[in-house]
């Protein structure tokens, strides 16, 4: 079997799609070295091809000088399909929601979520809305769709209308360095780098509206009332938006100021990937208030590092955490605040969630993800023969 993988995000290893592509390709080669894998990348990413495991072919595609956004569409619709045809691959796998409208090989697409369809505010301007229509049409022509959770599988059926029997939920996994001990010797340097306090609650993620930061900030008023914010400030980690106060990015700093929580909540900006395990490990708890996630890698990473999780009982998050996190209604800030307080100050509950989280995290691995993906490839190849 010969699979050609779209490597548009190969040169961006810190994006979600880049991490997924790299981890999946490496694990696929590990579980079946006899399978022929071809990675098709923009020529500008060819310097990163050294990161591919030995035995994987790399085909560079030269992009026209038309700007990054248009070049991406050209690569997806022209460059990648042409390279697939040239490679002679039986299966073309696009590991993100950007499929070609036509392909000489059977098309497998990973649709991590359908947020732009569920929440149109994420589509942006006219060009972005046009792109969403394009990739939605492309997805309908696939032989099989892969997604990250059963929640997203049901959303794909509702919003794209793709046959559920040809959609498979395959969970993601945390990176191997998301661990309670691996790399722990660097934690003091990480603490100094981000000016982290001795103890803290952690939020790590984006600041867009679905992340539900206003509810988390409101929840922290209950910690202030309990005089806990000096001992357990809230650390907000993640890349900050260029502007606050839009429909997509609520004005989080203004909300913090309105509730007089400036001394209790700190922004530390984006965290380097190599530093994330330490930032998780040193936190007393990780808070995940989001009301819509296609998978929810943050709670899984936190559990893998041995840090208890308080999370929203919404979308795909319960699939990831099961009973190993303290789950609350994302719209109930009082309940969220109570859960955070309980996990921070009740040692038996903290230890219980830590142990259950570590055990839960062992159910996810990139080897399992790759094996289930390989099963999809084989089923698609068998259908073609029939």
N, C-alpha and C positions, 0 to 999 in steps of 0.2 A: 504494500500500500504506500502511496506517495501523497503527502499532504503539503500544500503550499500555504504558508501563514502570512497574513498581512502584517508587516512590521512597521507601520507608520509611526507607532509610539515607541519603537525600539530605542531610539536615541533620546528618549525622555523617561529614564528609568524610575523617576520619583513620582510620576503621575500614576494614577490608579491603573489605567490601561497599560502603561509601560511595565509596571510591576507584574501585572497579570500575564502579559505576553512573555516576559522573561522567565518567570517562575514556571509557567505551564510548559514552555518549550524545553526547558532544562529537565523537568520531571518526565515529560514524554520520552525524551531521548534516553533517560535513565531506565524507564520501565520496559522499553522496547527498542534496543539499539538497532534492530534490523529494519525498523520502519524508516522510510526515506522522508526526511523533513527538509523543506526548502523555505527559507525566510526571505521574503521580498521586502526590501527597504528602500526609502528614498536615498539617492546617492549621497546626500548630505549626512546620512547616518552611517555611512560605510565604515568610518573610523571606529564605530562602536561594535562592528561585527566581530571583533576579537573576543567579545564577551560571550559569543555563542559557543556551545560545547563542540568539541571536535566531532567531525562527521556530519555536520549540518551544512547544507549548501546555502549560500547567500547570493541573491540576485539584486544588484543595485539598479534603481530606476532613476534616470535623470529627470528632474522636474523642470517645467517651463518657468520662465521668470514672470510670474503673474501674481505674486503676493501669496502669503502663506495660506490664507483661507481658501482661495481658489485653487491653489496648488494641491491642497489636501483633497478637494473634490475631484480634481483631475487625476490624482494618484488612485483614488478609490474607484473611479468610473472608467479610466483609460489605462493608466500605467500598470496597476496591479492586475487587472484581468488579462492584459497582453502578456505580462510576465508569467502568469499562471498557464496560459495557453502554450507559451514557449517552453515552460518547464515540463509539460506533459503530465502534470499532477492530476490525480483522480478526484481529490477533494481540495477545495479552497476554504480555509478557515479565516474568517475576519473576527479577531478577538475583541471587537467593540462594535457599537452600533453605527457602522459606516459601510454597508455592503454595496457592491456594484449591482446595477440593474440586470446585468447579464453576465454569465460566466460559463466558460467551456467545461469547468469541473463542477461537481456537485458542491453546493454552497452550504457551509455551516457558519452560523453567526452567533456570537455571544452578545446577547442584549442584557447588559447588567441591570438596567431598570428602564422604565418608560416615563420618567419624571417629566420630560418636556410635553408629553401628551396629557398626563394627569394634572400637571400644574403649568398651564401655558405661559405663565410669567417667566419660566425658564427657557422659553424659545427665543426670547430677545426680539430683534428687529425683523424686517421683512426677509432679509437674506437668511437669517437663522430659521425662520418659520418655513421658508422654502426648502432648506436643507432637511428639516425634520420630516417634511412631506416626502422628500426624495428617499431618505433612508427607511421610512416606514414602508414605502412602495417596494424598496429593495428587499426588505425583510420578508415580505409576503412571497417572494420568489425563492426562498431558501428551501433546501432539502430538510434542514433541521435547525432548530434554535436551541441554544444553551443559555441558561440564566443562572443566577446565583442563589435563588431561594424559591421555595414553593409559593411564597407570597408574590414574588415577581412573575412566576409562571402563571398565576391566576390573573395578574394585571396584564400580562401580554395577551392572554386570551381575550380579556375584556376590551383592551384598547387597540390591539393590532388585528385581532381576529384570527390569529394563527392557530392551526389545529393543535389541541393540547397533546395529542398522541405523538406529535413530532416536536414537542418542546420538553426539554429535560432540565430539571433543577440540579445543578452541581455546585455545592458550596465551595467557597474560597478557603484559604488557610492563612495563618499568620506566618511571617518569616521565621526561620530557625533561630534567629537571635532574639526573638521575643520570648524571653526566658527569665525565670526568677534569679538565675545565677550567672549565666553566660554574659561576660562583659561587665560584671558588677564592680570590678576594680576601677572602672572609668567613672562611676557614679559621682564621686566627689568633684571631678573636673566638670562634669555635666551640670551639677548643682551650681557651681561657680559661674559657668558660662551663661546660664539663663537666670542667675540670681534667684534661685529657688529657695524658699524657706525650709525650715527643718521638717515641717509637716504641712500638707495642703490637700485640698480636693482638686481634681484635674478635669478640665474640659479640653479635649483635643479634637479639632475639626474645623469646619467652615463656619461662616457667620451669616449664611443665607437663611431665608425665612423658614424653610422646613426644618432647620436645626433647632428651632424652638428656644433660642437663647433668652427671650424675654421671660419665659416660664421659669427657667433656671435662675435668672437674676431675682425674680420674685420669690422663688424658693429660698434664696439666701437671706431674705429678710427675717426668716424664722431662725436662722443660725445667729443673726445679729441679736435678735430678741433673747436668745439663749446664751449670749455672751461667748460664742464659740468662734467668731470670725478672726480674733487675734491669733488663736491657736491653729485654726484651720482656714486660712484664706483660700479663695477660689482662684485658681490659675487658669486663664483662658489662653490656650495655645493654638496657633494656626495663622495662616496668611490673612492679613487684614484686607478688607475691601478698599478700593481706592476712594470710594465715597460712601458715607453712611446716610441713612434716611430715605433710601429709595424703596420702592415696593418690594424689591428682591432682597435688599439688605437693610433691615430695620436698624434704627439708630441705637445700637447697644450702649455706647458710651453715655448718651443722653439718658437712657433708662437707668443706668448705674448711678448717674448723678441725681436723678429725680428721687431715687429711693435711698439716697445718701449712703451708698455702699462703696464709695471711692477708696476707703481704707481696707475694704474686705475683698476686693476683686482686682486682680492684676492681669494685664496683657503681657505676654512674653514674645509674641510674634511667631513666625514659622519655626518648627523644630526640624533640624537635620535628621534624615532617616537613621543615621548611625546612632543618634542620641535618643531616639524615641524609646527604646527599651528602658533606659535609665530614667527618663522622665516618668514613664508609667510606674516603674518599680518603686520609686521614691515617694509616689503619691499614696495617701492613705485610702483614697477611693477615686474611681473614675466615674464621671457623670455623663450619661448619654441621653439627653432629653428629646432627641429628634422624633418627630411624628411621622417621618417617611424616609425609609432607607431600603434600597434594593437588596442589601445584604447586612451591612453593619460590621465593618472590620474593626472599628475601634473597640467595641466591647470584647471581641475575641482576642485582640492583641493585649488588652489589659488583663484579661483572665490568664492568658499564657504567661504574662510577666508576674503573676501572683498578686495582682491588685484587685480587690473587690469592685463590683460594678453596681451602680444604681442606674437604671435605664427605663425608658418609656416602654410601656406594654403596647407597642404599636408596630404596624407593618411587619418587617422581617425579623425584628430584633428578638422576639421570643424564640424563633427558630434557632438563632445563634446561641443564645444564653441558656435556653431551657429554664430549669429551676436554679441555675447557678448564679443568678443575679437577683437583686431586689428590684422588681418591676413595679412601676406605678403608672397611673393615668397621666399622659403628657399634658393634659389640660388642668390638672389639679396641683397647683404650686404648693399648697399646704401639705398634701401627701408627699410630694417630692421633697420638700424641706424636712419633713419628719423622717423619711427614709434616709436622707443624707446624714442627718443627726444620728440616727440609730447606728448606721454603719461606721461612722467616725468614732463614736464614743463607747459603743458596746463591744468589748473585746471578744466575747464568745461568738457574737454574730459576725464580726469582722473575720475571725479565724475560720468560721464555718464557710462563709462565702469565698474566702481565699482558697480553701481546700477544694470546694466544689467547682470553683472556676478553673483551677489548674487541671482537675480531672476532666471537666467539660472540654477544655481546649485540646486535649489529646485526641478527641474524636475528629479533628480536622487536620489534614496534612496535604501538601501539594502532590504527594504520591497518590493519595486517594483521588484528588481532583483530576490528575492526569489519567488515572486508570478509568475513571468514569467517562472522561472525554474520549479516550481511545475506544471505549465501548460504543459511543455515539458514532465515531468514524466508521467502525466496523459495521454498525447497523445501516448506515447510509450507503456504504460500499455494497453490502449485501442486497439492499433494495434496488440498486442500479443493475446488478447482475440479473435480478429477477425481472 
